């Protein structure tokens, strides 16, 4: 598969306002629609004990009204103009996005700039959204085995890095966050100098930039964003934790600490993730689900992170499965990759699928804005993202094997076992 790295495939126009707001515009006149993404460089990575979960809490707070548009009016106004919106928070970033007809562009800019300028932060809105988040935590973590295991895993792997705490936050911290904490957080992390707008769709670039300057130009610049110190010590041996929770079957969550996304091995691990766990024909699906019948499902998760991340395996086991046998079966497969390598045909299949996924995302306004904004945040520039198909082409079987040897060493393993409570098997 060939791919020419041509930045003129997507004529990205860049600008920066005097208050530090970064603007990226990608015109496309195929249809009268527009997508707008606002990337704030803040996630749970920027939190501290006592206010864990505040980034995710703010994702909810941002829909609670500002000076011009009151509580719940954001979605009402947007939807009345035929648009839709959503948002998400991760360890590294918080993103808000809208898809809408091109003639609603001024309205959307007005909505977004209003809440960046003058979000309503009061005790009433904090109480309301706090309860929503607490209920979300109960649903997704406290009463969900996968959520409990993921939370336990991060606390096991990371001893000092902020990746230790969950994105949704600890329940005690969610309850303890004060209005003053929210005001400081908003002034620091939701300032224009910590944000990037990505706009893709049907517009004239010069006109759009004038409209953005009008909407956002008077929002004051915020203070410098505090840096993150990665003081995480080296892991010097395997770590284990056990959870007991009502469940029909045991589960395993096994992770190895991986590199940050900028490490040369990150793309080789992308390929390895596909070979091991994506699709019915993947190695672990065949070995653990079909051949040995130890698991009903095997998931492999390797997600890009700005600081050292995790290469994780989630094994949902058969009710009567031997947990130790399942763990050993996984270890055999990983050792086989490290010692014997992978087949060139496996690498080619993984590379083709990764390239196809990248290219598919670039076919829509929403996908384009999201992909290029993500590349800029994680890779240091959106142009680097357009070179990914070529970069994957340079990942061969030897590089995949070397990455497996480097990152999937048994001494770097952390294991969380879910044991069904008595009478729940």
Protein Blocks (a to p, Z undefined) as FASTA:
>chain_A
ZZdddfklpccdddddfkopacdddddfkbccddddddddddfklgcehiaoklmmmmmm
mmnopfklcghklmmmmmmnopacdddddfkbccddddddfklmmmmmmmmmmmmmmpcc
dfklmmmmmmmmmmmmmmmmmmomklmmmmmmmmmmpmkbmklpcfkopfklmmmpcfkl
mmmmmmmmmgfklcccddedjddfklmmmmmmmmmmmpccdddddddddfbccdfbdcdd
ddddddfbdcdddddddddfklmklmmmmmmmmmmmgcjkbmklmmmmmmnomafbdcdd
ddddfbdcdddddddddfkbcfklmmmmmmmmmmmmmmnopafklmmmmmmmmmmmmmmm
mmpmklmmmmmmmmmmmnopaklmmmmmmmmmmpcfklmmmmmmmmmgfklpccdddddd
ehiZZ
